[in-house]
Amino acid sequence: MRVTGADWSRSGAAVDCRGRDVSPDAFAAAVRASGAVETADGRKLRVSAPTPGVVHEYVDAIRSGAKIALRPALAAAERTRPGTVDGVAALADAREALAAVEVPDVDVAGARERVAEAREAAEAVQADVAAARGAVQTREDLDGDVAAGRDRLRAAVAAASERETELVAAEQALARARERAREARDARSRRLVLEDRVGRLERDVRASRVRAAWPAFRAAVAAVPGGDETMTGSEPGSFAGDETMANSEPESFADDETMAGSEPGSFAGDGATAALAVARVADLSAPVVVAVDRFDAATDARRALDAPVVLASP
Amino acid sequence: MILVVTYSRAARQALRNACRAHEDAVVRRFGRAALLEATAFGAFLGLRLRERHGGDVQVERTSPLNEFEDAVEPAREAAVAYESRESPSTPYAKFAAGRDLPSKATLRERDL
């Protein structure tokens, strides 16, 4: 990689940028960006390196006191490693089936609106007919001239019949649209079933990935500075949400995304240690910004994380 | 009442949230559907969901079925007679044939 600041630049797989007066976040942003970014004080910063993947959403910049969603982070890390876990093929199949569902586009609202308007118009003209008929009747009773009144009545009756025809046509169109909407809902129901299946399989695969990554994670926690083997149990933890600390209350999620498992989590270390270990477990080609004061030299961090490293001031 | 049926995960979740937030307007909740009070507020809740989620939300207006109305009466009589039949294995078609009851086809064609 190559890191280029306003009036300096460094290159290599382990770059020491401590004391450069650039925040870890700015370095992380520059790693994410394909071009140069502007730092808080308006200077240009550029990191030329491979594009980061999903793991960087969890370990783009490692600071002390930071929290990490350990389970999804470990699942993402496991994806970068060779090998596969159960359920991946089934998940791909389910996603493919989901993508293949076609839902016809049906506009029933337009048809509904047409019926409502036609009905209103038909009812309004009925009043005209009744009034015209009443007027003719009154004239007849008085032996008056009824010619003009009859013309009005004829016109009103003609308008009423026209609007009645429109109402019938609108109702038929609505019935047809409803029929099509019903068929479209069959497709939507199938799609929902598949969406739920994909969701279940995603959870299963994530859990499998966490299980698969756990032994490597335990070893990594013991290997990175600040960590030791007592921080992890042999069982994958049941971390629910953003907490990495053990014994936290499992969080309740409103959606179906509730993390499985109710046994106590088996990681008792701090977030920075977890993030360092996750970075070590993952196979990373994009640089990790390390802003914890645990390494003497950038090369130490690079060795510990087994990844390209930008060492930054906290 | 107002029946709201959802056809996607997002719409289903939005319906759950709406029902949780406005329990007073909810008559009954089912998995991905709910019956709301037949008030303008019930309609407002249903239509808001449809506005946001389009065809993934179906909104219908339901009305109670009065089985003693003329249009429904034959169906009620047929149901009462069939449910008190002596032989449980007799299919309706055969049961109706010997009696003064509407056939299945007649029932199907009769619009309420």
Interface residues (C-beta under 8 A of the other chain):
Chain A: V103 D105 V106 A181 A184 R185 R188 S189 R191 L192 E195 D196 G199 A254 D255 D256
Chain B: V5 Y7 S8 R9 R12 Q13 R16 N17 R32 G55 D56 Q58
